[in-house]
Amino acid sequence: MTIQSKIFAGYVLVMTIIGFLSMYIDKRKAIKHQWRIPEKTLFIIALLGGSIGSNLGMTICRHKTKHWYFVIGMPVILILQIIIVIGVGFKLL
């Protein structure tokens, strides 16, 4: 495993955790009627590599599952990122 692939894997891991925690925290805040994380921010986190965690957070926490743009958008982001990694990312390995 090259240093680039280790850095990439570490980045994806960190962003996955951030994606999951952002969904978890927003769900807890919604329950308590507190200030929420903007939806735009949740999508930006997913776009920056946190789509695995964001999708897991949606499923496990049952959060944003009534919003069609999350139900469709988050999996689409994940699929596109997988395609990019397969198409371009393997060149890093």
WOSUL-V734441 format. One line per field, one symbol per residue. phi: phi as a letter, one per 30 degrees, with the letter a starting at -180 (. if undefined). burial: # if it has 16 or more other ideal C-beta (glycine too) atoms within 10 Angstrom, else .. A space follows every 50 residues. Layout:
phi: ???
burial: ???
This chain:
phi: .dddddddddddddddddddddddddddddddhcecdeeeddddedddjc dddddddddddhcidccedddcddddeddddddddddcddddd
burial: .......#...#..##.###.######..............##.##..## ########..#.##.....#..##..##..#.......#....
